[in-house]
Amino acid sequence: MSGHDELAEPRSASPHVLRPDDFPVALSSDGAEIREPVDIGGMTVHFGQHKKQFGRSPLMKGLPNDMCSSTHWTYLIRGKAILRTAAGESATVSAGELLYSPPGHYMEFVEDVEFVEISPLGEFRKVLEHMRRKVDEG
């Protein structure tokens, strides 16, 4: 497979191998790099990296409770992070672990991280568009 153009529409019948370098950078700001998401198999998948950071990202400001409103399954390829929820719960995830994140969360990055996230179709794209607007606002 040579790039994300082949995956423009949701697909579920054919197997696909996804690699971060197959997708252009969708957002790069405040130590975060998010690759363009792809809709496949009824889900949205994206790769990302984030530098060590504590506290909420300014890119989430303006979302409900200034937190991510998308559900995710996050597989941490490298690093360590802490998920914090609007309900006051937290969970620590390290490289090689999979984390479920309900809507109303943010991440603190204890170390530089690299990850892949899988979200319900369309949910993450709304958050990504919000973050892009925040970057454009400066």
Secondary structure, DSSP 8 states (H G I E B T S, - for coil): --SSGGGSS---SS-----GGGS-EEEEETTEEEE--EEETTEEEEEEEE--B-S--GGGTTSGGGSB-S-EEEEEEESEEEEEETTS-EEEEETT-EEEE-SSEEEEESS-EEEEEEEETTHHHHHHHHHHHHHHH-
